[in-house]
Amino acid sequence: MRTIIHIWLLLSLLSANNNLDYVFEYFTNGIPNDDPIEYTIDSNVNYVPHLDTSLYWIVPNKDLPVDINTLRSNNNVAIELFENRIFIAFRSSESHFAGTSTKIIVLSSKDGKIWDKEDIIEINQDIREPLFGKIDNKLMFYYFKGGVSSIKFEPTFIYMKERVELGKWTNPLQVSDVESRVFWSMKNRNNKIYVTSYEGEHYKIFGKSDINVRLLESTDGIDFNEVSTLSQYNGGISEVAFEFDKNGDFWGVSRNEDGDKSGFGSHLIFAHKNAIDKWRVPENAVKNIFMSPRMFRHGDDIYLISRRNKGLLPFGFMPKILPMSIQRIFNWLKFTTSAKTTSLYKINKDKMDIEYLFDLPGTGDTAFPAIRRLDAHSFLIANYTSDVNNKNRWWFWGQIRPTYIYMTRLTFEAIN
């Protein structure tokens, strides 16, 4: 049955598939830099983001190596460019939930047509949050080891493997001594790796939320130092996307799923460049939560890609007067049984607002976007989704059914 489904998807979805030639056109002059500080964008020109209409599917893909066996659930995507190759890593398992079948698959390609196996990580435990990091001409790959319970979130420690050559990586090195710490968003800016992280009990029903969110930095990709002794936030926030504007100021978008005194939802975060450890977090969360958020910059405009709730009620719809446990249960239940998609937003820095622009392909279980800059105006986007032909599939049904991975390009076009 799985083979039949894959054949049908290849016929119905890949018929409009483009290739990745546009990525490799840049390699003649070396790998394009991902840091926006390297690009000058005319502030007097208006640009509009445009998404390619055709998609390049990694899963399903008939040209993957014969010994790459993808499972039903394919998600948690990371991409990078290194040594004239494109790299992609993703989690593959029997479902979105933790289990012993989980593996991380790492592939690379020098032409976007033939894919080579780089690594497969299998430990009979859950593995999540793949991230590539580059510094000093070294490519590093990060992930955390989880548990095996399908109803618990049990991160242990974060590990890193460095690429040696094609198909050869170093043995895993533990790069965090804080148990339950999770790396979320990682960027090399000004030749320093920054990463947002969180630690603490996630998804508990009773009691006060006690998750610590931190910004870490590293000059070698191995030793990650906290930017301050105190955490940047304590409460219900877990994932935080971030980017620096052209002045060097810090901007972030949070995922406040566990809830706290600010409510449930998300926050637009700001910190001055001279005090990036002192986050200004609004007292009240935006009820429309931005899940699995990632941010990037074009010129001085900052954008967000995240999961969007298509349900009629916002995520934090329950009244604050109710006990936190009741709020959590009903907020989570309603959100899980609502349809989802992946969307692009723009940060309105003047109004301190997050403005919806348009949807990317995504439905059901979707949105763990990976973003890699190609040039001044183009970005490579990777994402995962349930069957794109089922536009209103609940998030939960998507999490227990097949999901697939694609790449596409986002381009900023000048308008008069």
N, C-alpha and C positions, 0 to 999 in steps of 0.2 A: 504493500500500500504506500509506504514512504517513497519508494522509487517512482510510483505512478504520480504521486503529488509533485515530486521534483521535476519529472518530465513535463507535467502540465504547466508548472510555473515557468520552466525554461521556455516553453512555447508561447505562453501568454504574456510574460513579463520581459524576457530577454529579446523578444522580437524587435523592440524599440531601443535596445541597448546600444549605447555608444561605446567607444573604447577610451583608454586613458592616455592616448598619444599626447594630449596637451600637457600632461604632467612632465613627460620626459623631454619635451621641447626645451625646458629650462636647464637641463643638466649639462648642455654644451658649455655653459658659463659657470658651472658649479651649482651645488645645491642652493636653492633660494633660502634666504634667511627668514625665520618665522617672526623675528622681533620687529614690531611696527616702527621702532625708532629708526630702522634702516631705510624707511620709505618716506618720501616727501609727497604729500597729497595737497593739491591746490585748494585752499579753503574757499576760494571764490567760485569754485565750480560745484554745482549740485550733482550728487551721485545717487543713483537708485539701485538697490540690490536686485539682481535677477538670477533665478535658479534654472539650471539646465533642465529641460523637460525629460530627457532620457537618463536612465540610471545604469550604472555598472554594478552588476550583482556579484558579490563575492560568494554568498550562499543564497541560492544554489549556483554552482558554477561547474560545468562539465570538464573544465580544464585544470582543476585543482590536482595536485599530486595524488596518485592512486592510493597512497597509504594515509591520506587524510580522510578520516571518517568523521564527518560532522553528525551531531545528534539532533534531536528535535528542536531544542531551544538554543538559539545562537544570539548572543547579545554582548553587552559590555565591550565596546569597540575602542581601539587605540590605533592611530596611524602616525607615521613619521617618514621623513626622507633622509637617506643616509647612503654615502658612497654610491651615488647614482642609482639607487634602488628605492622603491617604495615599500614600506613595511606596514603590515596590518596584523593586529593581534585581537583575538576575541575569545570569549568564554563560550563553550559548547557543552550542553548537558541535556538530560532528559526533560527538565523543566526549568523555569526561571528560579525555582526555589532550591535551597541547598541540598546536596546529596553526594553520594560517593562516585557517581558517574561523571562528575564535572572534570573538564580539562580546559587548559588554555592553549589555543593554537596560534602559533606565530609563523607568518608567511612573508616572503619578499618576492619582488619581481623587478627585473631590469628592463622590461618592455611593456608591462601591463597586460601581457597575453599569457605568458608562461609563468606560473607561480612555483617557487621553490619552498620546500619545508625548511624553516629555520629552527623551530623548537616545538615540542609538545610537552606541556607540564601536567602531569597526572600524579596525585598524591592520595587518592581515595578519600579526599575531603573536598569541601567547597573551595573554590578559588575565584576571586573577584577583583574588580577595579584595576584592570591592566592600564599601565601608563608607560609611555616612552619618555626618556629624558636624554638630552644631548648636552655635553659640555666637554671642552678641550678635545674635540674630534673623537669623542667616545660615545657609543650608543648603549644606553642602559634601559633595562626593562624591569618594571616594578609591579608587584601584585601582593595581595594579602591572602593568607591561609585562613579559611573559615571552618565551620563545623560540618555536621552531617544532618542536623535536624532541619526539616522542611518548615518548621514553625518558629524557629529562633534565628536571630542574627548574632553570630558568634565569631567575630573576627579575632584572630590571635595576634600575629606579628606581620610586619611588612618585609618582603624579601626583594632582592635585586639580583639580576643576572646581566653581565656585560657581554656584548657580542665580541667574539674573537675573529671569526671569519664565517663564510657561508655555512650555515648549519651547525656552527659550533659556538657555544656560549659558556661562560664560566659557571661553576657551581653556585647555587643560591647563597646569597649573603644576607643575613638579617640586618636591616638598616634602621630599625627602630626597636628600642628597648621598652616601649610603652605598650603593654598588652591592651588590645581592643582599639588601638589607633588605626585609623584608615586614612590613606592619602586619597584626596579627591581630584583636585585640579592642579596640574603642574605646567610651568612655563619657564623657559630660559629667557630672562630679560637682563640686558647689560652684562651678559656672560656670568650670570648667577641663576641658579635654579631656585624658583619659589614654588611652594606647594601649600595648598590649604589642606588641613586635616581635622579630624574629629575623633574623640575617644569618650568612652562612657557607655552606659547601658542604653541601647537604642530599642525602640518599640516596646517599652514596658507599659503596662496598662495602669498600674497603681503608683502613686507617689509623685513627687516633684521631679520634673525633668532635670537631669544633671549631666548633660553632654557638654564637654569642653571643646570649643573650636579654636584652632590655632593656625597662625601663618608661620611656616618654616622656611629656612633658606639654606642653601648649600653651595659651596664653591667647587665641589668635586663629585657630587652625585652620590656620595657614600655617607658622609656625616651631615645630618640635617639638624640645624640649630633652631630653637624657638626664638622668635624675634623679641620676645619679652618673657619675663618670669610668669606673669599672669596670662591666662588665656584671653583671646580676643572676645570671646562670648561664652557665657554659661547659660544653658537653658535647653530648649527643644530643637535647636538648629543642628543639622548634620552637614550636608553638602553645601559648600560655598564656591561658586564660580567667581573668577576675578580677572581684572585686567587693569593696566596702568594707562592713564591718559597721557597726552603729549607733554604735560607739565610734570609727570611723574607721580601724580596723585593716584591713590588706590580706589578702585570701585569694585563692589561685589554684589552678588545676588544670592540670598540664602534659601535653603529649603527647611522650613520650620514645620516638620511633620509630627513631632512629639508634643508640641505645644508648650507654652509657658505663659508668664504674665502678659506678654505682648500679644497672645492669641495663637492662632494657627495660620500658616500660609507662608509668606516670604517677606524679606526685607531688602531694600536697596541700601547698600552700605557704602560709606565714604570714609577715607582716611587721608590726611595731608601727607605729602611725600616725605616730610621731615619727621613724621610720627605714624608710620604705616602700621604700628602695633596698636594704635588707639583708634579703634573702629567706632564710627558714629552710626549706631543702629537705632532706627526709629522705635519709639515706645510702643507703637501698634503695628502689628504685622499686616501686610496686604493679604486678604483672605483668598485671593486667587493664587494658589501655590505654583511655583515654578520648580518642577522636579527634574533631577539630573541636569542641572544647569551648566552651561559652558559659555564663556564670553570671549570676544575678540574685538580688535579695533581696526577701523579703516579711517585714516586721517585722524581727526579728533573725535570721531563718532564711535561710540561703543555699542556693541550688539550682543544679544543673548539668544542662544538656542536652547530650548528646554521642552519637556513634556507639557502639553496643554490639556486641561480638563474640558471636555465637551458637554458635561452635564449641566443642567439648569442651575444647580446650586453651587456656590463656591466651596472650596475645600473646607474652610473654617466657618461653616454655616451655623454650627451649634452655639447657643448663647454662652457667654463667659460665666454667667451666674451658676451654671451647672457644675457639678464636680468634674475635675479634670479627667477622671477615668471614663465618665459618661461621654464627655466631649470627644475623647480619643476614639472610643469604640464606634460612635456614630459617624464621626468625620471619616475615619478609616473605612468603615463599611460602605458609606455612600460613595466615597472616592473609588474604591475597588470595583464597585458595580456600575461605574460610569465609563463611557467611551473616552478614548484618549487619542491625541495626535501629537506630532512634533511641530513646533512653531518657531518663527524668527521674530525677535523683538528688538526695538531700539531704546537705548537709555536716554531719556530726556533729562540731561543734567541740570538744566535751569529749573524745571518743575519738580525734580526729584521723582520721576515717574518712569514706569516701564511700559512702552507703547507697542502694542501688537502690530505686526506688519503682514505676515502671511504664513501659511502652513507649508511645511515640507512633507514629503511622503512619509506616512506613519499612521498606524492604527493599532488598536488593541494594546498589546505590550510593545511599547516603543520608547525611543528617546534615551540614548546614551551617546550623544553626539561626540565625535572627534573632529577637530578642526585644525587644518594645517595650511598656512599661507603659501601661495604659489608665486605671487608677484605683488606689485603695488595694489592691484585691484581684484585679484582672484584668490579664492580659497577652496581647498579641497575639503569636502564634508563626507564623513562616514557615519552611518547610523544603522539601527536595526528596527525591524517592524514585524508585526503579524502580517498575514495576507493582505496586501494593499487593496484588494478588491472588496474586502469587508470593512466598510468605512465606520461602522458603529459597533464594533466588537468591544465588549467590556474589557477593562484592564485585566481582571482576574482570568477570564477565559483565554485571553492572550498569553497569560503567564503559564498556562498548563498546556498550550498548544504550540505548534511549530512557529518559530520566528526566524527571520532571514536578515541578511546584511547587504547593504549597498553602499556605493560611493557616488557622489555627484559633485558638481562645481557651482559655487556661488560667485557671481561676478558683479562688481559695481560699475555701472555704466553712467557716463556723463550725460546730462540732459541740459537743454537750453533753458 
